[in-house]
Amino acid sequence: MDISKKMDQKLDFESPVHRKINRLLGVIDTFKGSWKVLEQTKSGYLKELRKIATIESTGSSTRIEGATLTDEEVEKLLRSVKISKLEKREEQEVVGYYEALEIILENHGEIPLTQNYIHQLHGILLKHSGKDQTHKGRFKNLSNQVVANYPDGTQRTIFRTTEPHLTASEMEALLFWTDGRLREQDLHPLLTVSAFVYEFLSIHPYQDGNGRLSRLVTTLLLLKLGYGFVQYVSFEHVVESKKEAYYRALMDGQKNRYSEEERIGGWVLFFLESLVELTKRLETKYDTYSRLKIVLNERQRRIVAYVKAEETAQISGIENSMENYSRNTIKKDLAYLVNEGILLKTGAGRGVRYHIKK
C-alpha cells in the first residue's frame, strides 16, 4: 500500500470525530484571522511575549523528556550561557533546544521541510550534548522506543518504533506525502501537520532527541503555514500540562501500527484541542500583559499597588496613602486607569470603589 493510501486510512474518521475536528479547525482559523489584525497594531507587546514564550517552550519541552530545570532556572542559564561549561546533560539539552528554536523563529520562511534541514535542526538540538556527537544529524542505527519519563524518575514504554533499516525509506515517504498535501491543499494544513507529527514520532528516526525535535518541527510548520501566533505563547507548555493525555493519544493509534485498524483520530483531536487551548492562553496573556505594560508614572503605579493590596479601595483611602498629592490629581489618575482598563470602577457618589480589573 502506498503512502497516500496508508495516510488516508489513518485519517478515516467516524462522523462524531469529523464534527469535533471541523469545530476545532473553525475556532483555530477564526483566531488566526483576528490575531493577524492585532499583530499588525501592537508589535511592542509581542516582542516581550515571544521572549517569555521561548523560555517556557524550552523549559517545557526538555521537562517532557525528563529534565528538571524550572522556567526560572532555564532563563538564568540562558543569561549566563556564555560563561557556562554546560557540564550537566539537562543544561546541554536546554541550550540546544533554545538555539534551534531561535533559528526557527527567525528563519522559518527560509527553512524547507526536507531531510537535510531536519538533520541540521537535529544537529543544532544536540550540539552541546557530549554523548550525542557521534549520531547527531543522522538517522538511528539501533532500535529505539518511545519512553515516558515521569517526575518521580519512573519510565514507561509507550510503543515500539520503526526499525533502523526502514527509517530512511519511511521518512522519505512521509516527507513526500506532507509536501504533496501542503502543495495540493487537498487536506486542511492543520490535519497535515498533526499527521506528520504523529508519523514522525512513530518512526522515531533519530537515536535521541525525537520528542524535542518533533515539537520544534511543529512550530516550524505552523509558522510556515501562517499560524504566527504560536511564537507568542508556548505550545510545549500546553503539552507539558497534558503530558499523560499526550502519551495516551499517541498510544491510541500506535497500538494498531502497521495494521488496517490504525486510526489517529484521538491524536488529531488532542493536537487541535491543544491549539485551541493555546489560543485561549494567548488571549488571556496578551490582555493581561498589554494592560500592565501601559506606561504608568510612579504615582499611578502606587495607586495600582494600593488597590491591589486592598482588593477594593475608595478615593479617601488612596488619598490618605499618598499625602503628597492632591485629591484632584488622584481623581485624574483614577480616571486614566479606569479608561485604560487597569482598574474597574463600581458604585456611585460616596459609594464609588476601585478594583483591579480581572
LINPESUL-V600343 format. One line per field, one symbol per residue. phi: phi as a letter, one per 30 degrees, with the letter a starting at -180 (. if undefined). burial: b if it has 24 or more other C-alpha atoms within 12 Angstrom, else e. Layout:
phi->???
burial->???
This chain:
phi->.ddddddeddcdcdeededddddddddddddeddddddddcbdddddddddddddddddddddecjdbddeddddddddcddccchdddddddddddeddddddddbedccddbedddedddddececdedcddbdibddbbdbbdbdccedjdbbddadcededcddddddddddddddddddhcbeeddddddddddedddhdcdaiddddddddededdddcjcddddcaddddddddbeddedddddedddceibdddbceddddeddddddddddddeddddddddddedcdeddddddddddddibbcdddddddbddbdddddddddddddddidcccbibhdcdbbbddd
burial->eeeeebbbbbbebeeeeeeebeebbeebbebbeebeeeeeeeeebbeebbebbbbbbbbbbbbbbbbbbbbeebbebbeeeeeeeeeebbbbbbbbbbbbbbbbbeebeebbbebebbbbbbbbbbbbbeebeebbbbbbeeebbbbbbeeeeeeeebbbbbbbeebbebbbbbbebbbebbeeeeebbbbbbbbbbbbbbbbbbbbbbbbbbbbbbbbbbbbbbebbbbbbbbbbbbbbeebeebbebbbbbbeebeeeebbbbbbbbbbbbbbbbbbbbbbebbbebbbbeeeeeebbbebbbbbeeeebbbbeebbeeeeeeeeeebbebbebbbebbbbbbeeeeeeebbbbee
